[in-house]
């Protein structure tokens, strides 16, 4: 009975993993991923796409990169279940972001071990308040991921930008912050400016 239950759960996990890999990100996510990769269209096309996808053209922006650590060390997950893990992290982070009153944004699946968040806020709040809101959100996300999924995550936060076309710069800074975490055993949440 236990063996058949475990086989059934394994089969269900494989089906979910296959489904998640097959689903393609929607057009908004594709647009944001293009901007993050630095392959965005010209300024006029960016503004038009922002209007289409409900992304403010006048705001403060920051990109975070969230990486799950020691995932396979605990032997709970197999290497081919990365898509399921990225999907779970994205869902939890989106639920928490939906509850935020001062932050808006989108969580994107970058690869099977990393998620990227594009956050934005009203420019009137100012960069310092925006950074404070981001730090609060990141700590609540880390706590939820640890509590509900037992995932230890590291988060790199890029600097605040005032132009949506500079998302790739903020992403590169977030990755640099994460690299700093790998070389120096510091806090699991690092901001590029720090």
Residue frames relative to the residue before (quaternion, step in Angstrom):
aa qw qx qy qz dx dy dz
X 1.0000 0.0000 0.0000 0.0000 0.00 0.00 0.00
X 0.6681 0.4888 -0.2992 0.4746 3.58 0.91 -0.92
X 0.6508 0.5167 -0.3193 0.4555 3.57 0.95 -0.88
X 0.6721 0.4790 -0.3080 0.4732 3.61 0.90 -0.86
X 0.6201 0.5301 -0.3435 0.4653 3.61 1.07 -0.66
X 0.6674 0.4927 -0.2983 0.4720 3.57 0.94 -0.89
X 0.6366 0.5161 -0.3292 0.4691 3.58 1.01 -0.76
X 0.6402 0.5194 -0.3188 0.4677 3.57 1.00 -0.83
X 0.6652 0.4914 -0.3054 0.4719 3.62 0.90 -0.90
X 0.6398 0.5177 -0.3234 0.4670 3.58 1.00 -0.78
X 0.6443 0.5144 -0.3137 0.4710 3.57 1.01 -0.84
X 0.6547 0.5057 -0.3115 0.4676 3.59 0.97 -0.84
X 0.6396 0.5179 -0.3218 0.4681 3.60 1.01 -0.80
X 0.6483 0.5090 -0.3155 0.4703 3.59 1.01 -0.78
X 0.6483 0.5105 -0.3189 0.4662 3.59 0.99 -0.80
X 0.6562 0.4976 -0.3112 0.4742 3.59 0.96 -0.85
X 0.6376 0.5236 -0.3228 0.4638 3.57 0.98 -0.83
X 0.6530 0.5071 -0.3039 0.4734 3.58 0.96 -0.85
X 0.6528 0.5160 -0.3086 0.4609 3.59 0.95 -0.86
X 0.6688 0.5006 -0.3046 0.4575 3.58 0.88 -0.94
X 0.6523 0.5106 -0.3201 0.4597 3.60 0.97 -0.78
X 0.6825 0.5015 -0.2905 0.4453 3.57 1.04 -0.74
X 0.6237 0.5425 -0.3638 0.4294 3.60 1.02 -0.67
X 0.2711 -0.7678 0.5634 0.1399 3.53 -0.94 0.89
X 0.5414 -0.6113 0.4469 0.3653 3.57 -1.04 0.64
X 0.5314 -0.6326 0.4507 0.3381 3.52 -1.11 0.62
X 0.7446 -0.4419 0.2680 0.4225 3.56 -1.30 0.20
X 0.6216 0.5393 -0.3500 0.4476 3.61 1.00 -0.76
X 0.6696 0.4946 -0.3025 0.4642 3.56 0.90 -0.93
X 0.6301 0.5259 -0.3328 0.4643 3.58 1.00 -0.75
X 0.6388 0.5232 -0.3208 0.4640 3.57 0.98 -0.86
X 0.6847 0.4785 -0.2927 0.4652 3.59 0.85 -0.95
X 0.6360 0.5197 -0.3336 0.4627 3.59 1.00 -0.74
X 0.6229 0.5227 -0.3406 0.4720 3.59 1.06 -0.69
X 0.6535 0.5012 -0.3180 0.4696 3.59 0.96 -0.80
X 0.6576 0.5113 -0.3122 0.4567 3.58 0.96 -0.86
X 0.6873 0.4676 -0.2829 0.4785 3.57 1.02 -0.75
X 0.5039 -0.6738 0.4129 0.3487 3.58 1.25 -0.11
X 0.5892 0.5725 -0.3672 0.4362 3.58 1.24 0.29
X 0.2591 0.8093 -0.4904 0.1934 3.53 1.14 0.66
X 0.5801 -0.5865 0.4371 0.3583 3.56 -1.25 0.40
X 0.7121 -0.4173 0.3299 0.4581 3.56 -1.31 -0.14
X 0.7444 -0.4549 0.2742 0.4045 3.54 -1.31 0.45
X 0.6715 0.4990 -0.3112 0.4509 3.61 0.84 -0.91
X 0.6645 0.4966 -0.2969 0.4728 3.57 0.98 -0.84
X 0.6116 0.5401 -0.3458 0.4634 3.60 1.08 -0.69
X 0.6758 0.4928 -0.3006 0.4584 3.58 0.87 -0.93
X 0.6467 0.5127 -0.3175 0.4670 3.58 0.99 -0.79
X 0.6635 0.4935 -0.3032 0.4735 3.59 0.96 -0.87
X 0.6189 0.5414 -0.3434 0.4539 3.59 1.03 -0.72
X 0.6493 0.4952 -0.3183 0.4815 3.58 0.96 -0.79
X 0.6547 0.5260 -0.3096 0.4459 3.58 0.95 -0.88
X 0.7886 0.3371 -0.1527 0.4911 3.59 0.87 -0.96
X 0.4853 -0.7020 0.4128 0.3181 3.60 1.26 0.36
X 0.4094 0.6441 -0.5143 0.3913 3.55 0.90 1.02
X 0.4136 -0.7298 0.4699 0.2748 3.63 -0.59 1.01
X 0.3738 -0.7237 0.5337 0.2272 3.55 -1.02 0.78
X 0.7356 0.2815 -0.1867 0.5872 3.57 1.24 -0.37
X 0.3949 0.6912 -0.5014 0.3389 3.57 -0.16 1.30
X 0.4553 -0.5880 0.5586 0.3673 3.51 -1.39 -0.17
X 0.1246 -0.8087 0.5747 0.0164 3.56 -0.87 1.01
X 0.0614 0.7555 -0.6522 0.0062 3.53 -1.26 0.53
X 0.2420 -0.7504 0.5992 0.1384 3.53 -1.17 0.66
X 0.1237 -0.7639 0.6294 0.0704 3.54 -1.04 0.86
X 0.1492 -0.7434 0.6371 0.1389 3.51 -1.19 0.48
X 0.1576 -0.7977 0.5818 0.0191 3.53 -0.81 1.14
X 0.0360 -0.8145 0.5780 -0.0345 3.54 -0.62 1.18
X 0.3504 -0.7193 0.5646 0.2024 3.56 -0.87 1.02
X 0.2204 -0.8016 0.5485 0.0898 3.56 -0.81 1.05
X 0.8588 0.1326 -0.1009 0.4844 3.54 -1.30 0.50
X 0.1470 0.8574 -0.4827 0.1012 3.52 1.06 0.77
X 0.7881 0.3196 -0.1626 0.5003 3.56 0.82 -0.96
X 0.4540 0.7055 -0.4376 0.3234 3.56 1.28 -0.08
X 0.7009 0.4651 -0.2657 0.4709 3.57 1.04 -0.80
X 0.3964 -0.7545 0.4395 0.2837 3.60 1.32 -0.08
X 0.4391 0.6830 -0.4751 0.3391 3.60 1.14 0.50
X 0.7816 0.2556 -0.1201 0.5562 3.55 1.12 -0.66
X 0.3764 -0.6995 0.5625 0.2292 3.50 -1.18 0.68
X 0.6503 -0.5483 0.3480 0.3941 3.60 -1.12 0.52
X 0.6993 0.4674 -0.2950 0.4534 3.62 1.04 -0.58
X 0.5888 0.5776 -0.3690 0.4284 3.61 1.24 0.13
X 0.2992 0.7961 -0.4818 0.2111 3.59 1.22 0.34
X 0.6406 0.5329 -0.3324 0.4419 3.59 0.99 -0.78
X 0.6308 0.5229 -0.3303 0.4686 3.59 1.04 -0.74
X 0.6549 0.5162 -0.3057 0.4595 3.57 0.98 -0.87
X 0.6519 0.5000 -0.3150 0.4751 3.60 0.92 -0.87
X 0.6260 0.5370 -0.3206 0.4658 3.58 1.05 -0.79
X 0.6680 0.4994 -0.2984 0.4640 3.61 0.91 -0.90
X 0.6474 0.5094 -0.3161 0.4706 3.58 0.95 -0.89
X 0.6508 0.5227 -0.3154 0.4515 3.57 0.92 -0.89
X 0.6662 0.5112 -0.3118 0.4445 3.59 0.87 -0.90
X 0.6660 0.4907 -0.3099 0.4686 3.59 0.87 -0.89
X 0.6755 0.4902 -0.3045 0.4591 3.58 0.88 -0.88
X 0.6454 0.5085 -0.3295 0.4651 3.61 1.01 -0.73
X 0.6258 0.5311 -0.3467 0.4540 3.61 0.98 -0.76
X 0.6777 0.4775 -0.2938 0.4758 3.57 0.92 -0.87
X 0.6473 0.5172 -0.3225 0.4577 3.59 1.01 -0.76
X 0.6210 0.5450 -0.3410 0.4484 3.58 1.07 -0.69
X 0.6725 0.4900 -0.2926 0.4712 3.60 1.14 -0.57
X 0.5534 0.6149 -0.3923 0.4023 3.59 1.24 -0.32
X 0.3120 -0.7646 0.5324 0.1860 3.57 -0.92 0.84
X 0.7531 0.4037 -0.2134 0.4736 3.59 1.07 -0.63
X 0.7179 0.3834 -0.2320 0.5327 3.58 1.23 -0.34
X 0.0506 -0.7360 0.6722 0.0622 3.49 -1.24 0.60
X 0.2690 0.7788 -0.5432 0.1613 3.54 -1.17 0.31
X 0.3753 -0.6971 0.5715 0.2157 3.48 -1.41 -0.16
X 0.2679 -0.7293 0.6088 0.1601 3.52 -1.15 0.75
X 0.1239 -0.8103 0.5726 0.0151 3.55 -0.73 1.12
X 0.3866 -0.6803 0.5639 0.2639 3.55 -1.13 0.63
X 0.2352 -0.7951 0.5476 0.1125 3.56 -0.47 1.22
X 0.7374 -0.1990 0.1416 0.6297 3.54 0.94 -0.95
X 0.7475 -0.4411 0.2616 0.4221 3.57 -1.23 -0.09
X 0.7487 0.3378 -0.2299 0.5219 3.61 1.19 -0.10
X 0.7647 0.3152 -0.1571 0.5396 3.56 1.23 -0.07
X 0.1322 -0.7469 0.6463 0.0834 3.51 -1.17 0.75
X 0.2206 -0.7533 0.6068 0.1252 3.54 -1.20 0.59
X 0.1467 -0.7759 0.6085 0.0791 3.56 -0.96 0.88
X 0.1561 -0.7356 0.6525 0.0938 3.53 -1.04 0.89
X 0.0410 -0.8166 0.5750 -0.0296 3.56 -0.46 1.24
X 0.0062 0.7926 -0.6097 -0.0079 3.54 -1.14 0.62
X 0.1112 -0.7780 0.6181 0.0188 3.49 -1.29 0.56
X 0.6538 -0.4971 0.3916 0.4149 3.54 -1.30 0.28
X 0.4987 -0.6798 0.4415 0.3069 3.62 -0.87 0.86
X 0.5836 0.6031 -0.3718 0.3968 3.60 1.15 -0.53
X 0.5862 0.5887 -0.3701 0.4158 3.59 1.15 -0.49
X 0.3955 -0.7345 0.4661 0.2947 3.57 1.11 -0.59
X 0.6327 -0.5826 0.3643 0.3572 3.57 -1.13 0.65
X 0.6514 0.5319 -0.3370 0.4233 3.62 0.94 -0.80
X 0.6629 0.4811 -0.3009 0.4884 3.59 0.95 -0.85
X 0.6193 0.5462 -0.3336 0.4549 3.59 1.05 -0.78
X 0.6614 0.4957 -0.2991 0.4768 3.58 0.92 -0.91
X 0.6368 0.5216 -0.3260 0.4649 3.58 0.99 -0.78
X 0.6467 0.5072 -0.3107 0.4775 3.60 1.00 -0.82
X 0.6384 0.5245 -0.3242 0.4607 3.58 1.01 -0.82
X 0.6611 0.5099 -0.3120 0.4535 3.58 0.87 -0.91
X 0.6404 0.5165 -0.3206 0.4694 3.59 0.99 -0.81
X 0.6598 0.5066 -0.2991 0.4675 3.57 0.95 -0.92
X 0.6633 0.5112 -0.3098 0.4502 3.59 0.88 -0.92
X 0.6608 0.4965 -0.3187 0.4640 3.59 0.92 -0.81
X 0.6560 0.4862 -0.3289 0.4744 3.61 0.96 -0.73
X 0.6342 0.5193 -0.3299 0.4683 3.62 1.04 -0.72
X 0.6492 0.5087 -0.3195 0.4666 3.60 0.92 -0.86
X 0.6592 0.5095 -0.3056 0.4610 3.56 0.94 -0.88
X 0.6670 0.4954 -0.3031 0.4667 3.61 0.92 -0.86
X 0.6603 0.5039 -0.3159 0.4585 3.59 0.93 -0.82
X 0.6573 0.4903 -0.3075 0.4827 3.56 1.05 -0.73
X 0.6840 0.5000 -0.2869 0.4470 3.59 0.91 -0.91
X 0.8046 0.3392 -0.1641 0.4590 3.56 0.67 -1.09
X 0.8016 0.2619 -0.1339 0.5206 3.60 1.04 -0.66
X 0.3456 -0.7454 0.4840 0.3013 3.60 1.28 -0.25
X 0.3989 0.6880 -0.4954 0.3494 3.58 1.04 0.82
X 0.2154 -0.7172 0.6478 0.1397 3.52 -0.98 0.92
X 0.0301 -0.8181 0.5742 -0.0129 3.58 -0.68 1.05
X 0.2306 -0.7049 0.6486 0.1710 3.49 -1.33 0.49
X 0.1529 -0.7981 0.5813 0.0424 3.53 -1.01 0.87
X 0.1414 -0.7497 0.6425 0.0711 3.53 -0.97 0.99
X 0.1386 -0.7979 0.5851 0.0425 3.57 -0.86 0.99
X 0.3259 -0.7478 0.5493 0.1810 3.56 -0.73 1.09
X 0.6211 -0.5512 0.3925 0.3954 3.55 -1.23 0.29
X 0.5964 -0.5806 0.4329 0.3461 3.52 -1.29 0.50
X 0.1180 -0.7779 0.6164 0.0320 3.54 -0.96 0.99
X 0.3277 -0.7506 0.5393 0.1957 3.56 -1.17 0.55
X 0.7047 0.3729 -0.2459 0.5513 3.57 1.28 0.25
X 0.4856 -0.6969 0.4511 0.2738 3.57 -0.79 1.05
X 0.6230 0.5556 -0.3470 0.4275 3.59 1.11 -0.54
X 0.6584 0.5024 -0.3100 0.4668 3.62 1.27 -0.18
X 0.3018 0.7774 -0.5029 0.2273 3.58 1.20 0.40
X 0.6202 0.5473 -0.3554 0.4354 3.59 1.04 -0.68
X 0.6243 0.5270 -0.3447 0.4623 3.61 1.05 -0.69
X 0.6606 0.4995 -0.3036 0.4710 3.57 0.95 -0.89
X 0.6353 0.5227 -0.3329 0.4608 3.60 1.01 -0.75
X 0.6531 0.5093 -0.3189 0.4609 3.60 0.89 -0.89
X 0.6445 0.5090 -0.3200 0.4724 3.58 1.04 -0.73
X 0.6311 0.5264 -0.3297 0.4647 3.60 1.04 -0.76
X 0.6460 0.5030 -0.3128 0.4815 3.58 1.01 -0.81
X 0.6289 0.5300 -0.3299 0.4634 3.58 1.00 -0.81
X 0.6355 0.5210 -0.3271 0.4666 3.59 0.99 -0.82
X 0.6545 0.5004 -0.3139 0.4720 3.60 0.99 -0.79
X 0.6204 0.5274 -0.3445 0.4672 3.59 1.03 -0.71
X 0.6142 0.5379 -0.3450 0.4632 3.56 1.03 -0.75
X 0.6235 0.5436 -0.3249 0.4584 3.58 1.06 -0.77
X 0.6646 0.5090 -0.3089 0.4514 3.59 0.99 -0.77
X 0.7222 0.4398 -0.2528 0.4702 3.58 1.02 -0.75
X 0.7731 0.1942 -0.1009 0.5953 3.57 1.13 -0.62
X 0.3669 -0.7459 0.5107 0.2196 3.57 -0.64 1.09
X 0.1810 0.7829 -0.5616 0.1972 3.52 0.03 1.36
X 0.7926 -0.2634 0.2274 0.5006 3.53 -1.26 -0.41
X 0.4990 -0.6672 0.4560 0.3129 3.61 -1.04 0.65
X 0.6973 0.3556 -0.2614 0.5648 3.60 1.28 -0.09
X 0.0566 0.8138 -0.5726 0.0813 3.54 -0.53 1.19
X 0.2396 -0.7403 0.6145 0.1298 3.48 -1.02 0.93
X 0.5958 -0.6064 0.3906 0.3532 3.56 -0.97 0.88
X 0.6752 0.5084 -0.3063 0.4379 3.60 0.88 -0.89
X 0.6257 0.5396 -0.3477 0.4433 3.58 1.10 -0.60
